[in-house]
Amino acid sequence: MSGVATGNAAPVTVTVIGAGPTGLTAAVELARRGATVRIFEKRDGPSGLSRAVGITPGSLSLLAPCGAGPAIGAEAIRFSGMTMHNGAEPVLSIPLNFDDRSSLHALPQNRTEEHLIEALRRYGVEVEYFRCLSNLHIRADHVEANFGDHIKVESRFLIGADGVHSRVRATLGIHFEGRDLPGHWSIADVISASWPHPDRFSGYLLPHGHVAVVVPMAPQRYRVISSQREALAALPVTLVADKVIRESEFVIQVRQAESYGKGPVFLAGDAAHAHSPVGGRGMNLGIADACDLAERIMQGTQDGYEAARRPEGQHAIQVSERARRMMQSTGAAKAAFLAAVAVIDHTPAAQRAVVHQLLAG
Ligand SMILES: Cc1cc2nc3c(=O)[nH]c(=O)nc-3n(C[C@H](O)[C@H](O)[C@H](O)COP(=O)(O)OP(=O)(O)OC[C@H]3O[C@@H](n4cnc5c(N)ncnc54)[C@H](O)[C@@H]3O)c2cc1C
């Protein structure tokens, strides 16, 4: 690979492993700044799955220069607000459109990825599918990535954006510190013409510390998530599903890589951190990692990446875990949470502070 030169005149060539939102963003931002990039994905084509839905204002502005931000904003649903319920009873209603920092957009993750792939194509780069990284070696002046026995790619830097089960992280021997939360959460993506909140996030606090949420993803399409095993059955209100597109279960990992890379190899996105979907920060954090890393690589300041991004990851994990624990509280802790919620419900300044904290980054 050849590429533009950094301060010390070496060509900037980068191999990106993984074409999820993090890897795609890294590739787009590097290509936009003149690097020579190759991006490899083990799947045989673009993903049809949508995990992340919520896109923060920070992500939209980070993705504005490459054109993906405006395209995502134009297609996505803009949330008008969120309503929290205790059982079926509304206890907190917060607007999500009172200023630019409070605007949350919703779009299925595969559509966000499509916009990033289109942006990448504008810089002349195509995702190389059906290429599974098997091993890598850090040499004196380059990184060697191996895809099976016969394909070897050399570049100056390598970015592991290969998700929670990162092969890059394992190959470097970097520990993914943390734990899996007990129990299985469930997810159902449905079509419903009659759900009455097409642009509102609805959360439900259930008995025994369980929760359920309904999130609009696209017109008449909703994501239901619950800490119980059957998301739709867990809802304390009726959602008439005209069609169930997908149902699955997942275990929540709360983990962070003990370091964000080694020499010219870096970890970004879920390869570096994982937490619950409460707060919807995962994909957005990965996009921010990728933008920071791309800029640093092009400026020759990549050694500062870990110091800049690991604390951000730690903070996002803490915020998400605090919110999850509050939502899953029981007994006296739940009573205290509901009392705080009642105050916030009547205090616009507190509502703004909650929203700004949840959507920061
Ligand atoms: C139910 C659920 C809801 C969520 N909701 C939200 C939300 O609303 N907002 C939000 O911000 N986040 C949300 N998230 C989290 C979000 O989906 C992830 O944080 C995000 O997908 C991480 O992106 P990534 O690119 O880092 O990793 P991934 O999306 O996992 O992409 C990694 C890619 O690497 C590829 N890969 C893996 N190994 C190799 C290899 N050896 N060689 C080549 N390729 C490889 C994989 O095939 C994959 O395509 C949610 C997650 C879940 C489970």
The ligand as a Tripos MOL2 file, in Angstrom:
@<TRIPOS>MOLECULE
LIG
   53    58     1     0     0
SMALL
NO_CHARGES

@<TRIPOS>ATOM
      1 C1        -29.5230   -4.9770   21.4360 C.3       1 LIG1
      2 C2        -28.5110   -3.9110   21.2450 C.ar      1 LIG1
      3 C3        -28.9200   -2.6000   21.1070 C.ar      1 LIG1
      4 C4        -27.9840   -1.6030   20.9410 C.ar      1 LIG1
      5 N1        -28.4160   -0.3120   20.8220 N.ar      1 LIG1
      6 C5        -27.5140    0.6840   20.6720 C.ar      1 LIG1
      7 C6        -27.9290    2.0480   20.4640 C.ar      1 LIG1
      8 O1        -29.1300    2.3730   20.4240 O.2       1 LIG1
      9 N2        -26.9690    2.9870   20.2860 N.ar      1 LIG1
     10 C7        -25.6240    2.6530   20.2910 C.ar      1 LIG1
     11 O2        -24.7900    3.5610   20.1470 O.2       1 LIG1
     12 N3        -25.2000    1.3780   20.4370 N.ar      1 LIG1
     13 C8        -26.1030    0.3800   20.6320 C.ar      1 LIG1
     14 N4        -25.6820   -0.9190   20.7240 N.ar      1 LIG1
     15 C9        -24.2480   -1.2390   20.6310 C.3       1 LIG1
     16 C10       -23.7620   -1.2440   19.1810 C.3       1 LIG1
     17 O3        -24.4860   -2.1550   18.3850 O.3       1 LIG1
     18 C11       -22.2890   -1.5990   19.1430 C.3       1 LIG1
     19 O4        -21.6150   -0.8090   20.1010 O.3       1 LIG1
     20 C12       -21.6950   -1.3230   17.7580 C.3       1 LIG1
     21 O5        -22.1840   -2.2230   16.7900 O.3       1 LIG1
     22 C13       -20.1720   -1.4600   17.8010 C.3       1 LIG1
     23 O6        -19.6480   -1.2410   16.5280 O.3       1 LIG1
     24 P1        -18.2210   -1.8300   16.1520 P.3       1 LIG1
     25 O7        -18.0170   -1.4390   14.7400 O.co2     1 LIG1
     26 O8        -17.2300   -1.4290   17.1710 O.co2     1 LIG1
     27 O9        -18.3830   -3.4120   16.2990 O.3       1 LIG1
     28 P2        -19.3330   -4.3920   15.4540 P.3       1 LIG1
     29 O10       -20.5610   -3.6870   15.0190 O.co2     1 LIG1
     30 O11       -19.4700   -5.6240   16.2550 O.co2     1 LIG1
     31 O12       -18.4800   -4.6860   14.1410 O.3       1 LIG1
     32 C14       -17.3350   -5.5130   14.1710 C.3       1 LIG1
     33 C15       -17.1580   -6.1150   12.7790 C.3       1 LIG1
     34 O13       -15.9400   -6.8390   12.7300 O.3       1 LIG1
     35 C16       -16.1360   -8.0280   11.9860 C.3       1 LIG1
     36 N5        -15.0890   -8.9910   12.4000 N.ar      1 LIG1
     37 C17       -14.9930   -9.6400   13.5880 C.ar      1 LIG1
     38 N6        -13.9000  -10.4110   13.6150 N.ar      1 LIG1
     39 C18       -13.2880  -10.2580   12.4100 C.ar      1 LIG1
     40 C19       -12.0990  -10.8050   11.8310 C.ar      1 LIG1
     41 N7        -11.3150  -11.6710   12.5070 N.pl3     1 LIG1
     42 N8        -11.7600  -10.4370   10.5750 N.ar      1 LIG1
     43 C20       -12.5420   -9.5570    9.8690 C.ar      1 LIG1
     44 N9        -13.6790   -9.0110   10.3730 N.ar      1 LIG1
     45 C21       -14.0390   -9.3490   11.6300 C.ar      1 LIG1
     46 C22       -17.5390   -8.4610   12.3590 C.3       1 LIG1
     47 O14       -18.1080   -9.3330   11.4080 O.3       1 LIG1
     48 C23       -18.2660   -7.1140   12.4360 C.3       1 LIG1
     49 O15       -18.8580   -6.7510   11.2010 O.3       1 LIG1
     50 C24       -26.5980   -1.9270   20.9110 C.ar      1 LIG1
     51 C25       -26.1810   -3.2550   21.0290 C.ar      1 LIG1
     52 C26       -27.1260   -4.2430   21.2010 C.ar      1 LIG1
     53 C27       -26.6680   -5.6800   21.3420 C.3       1 LIG1
@<TRIPOS>BOND
     1     1     2 1
     2     2     3 ar
     3     2    52 ar
     4     3     4 ar
     5     4     5 ar
     6     4    50 ar
     7     5     6 ar
     8     6     7 ar
     9     6    13 1
    10     7     8 2
    11     7     9 ar
    12     9    10 ar
    13    10    11 2
    14    10    12 ar
    15    12    13 ar
    16    13    14 ar
    17    14    15 1
    18    14    50 ar
    19    15    16 1
    20    16    17 1
    21    16    18 1
    22    18    19 1
    23    18    20 1
    24    20    21 1
    25    20    22 1
    26    22    23 1
    27    23    24 1
    28    24    25 2
    29    24    26 1
    30    24    27 1
    31    27    28 1
    32    28    29 2
    33    28    30 1
    34    28    31 1
    35    31    32 1
    36    32    33 1
    37    33    34 1
    38    33    48 1
    39    34    35 1
    40    35    36 1
    41    35    46 1
    42    36    37 ar
    43    36    45 ar
    44    37    38 ar
    45    38    39 ar
    46    39    40 ar
    47    39    45 ar
    48    40    41 1
    49    40    42 ar
    50    42    43 ar
    51    43    44 ar
    52    44    45 ar
    53    46    47 1
    54    46    48 1
    55    48    49 1
    56    50    51 ar
    57    51    52 ar
    58    52    53 1
@<TRIPOS>SUBSTRUCTURE
     1 LIG1         1 GROUP 0 **** ****
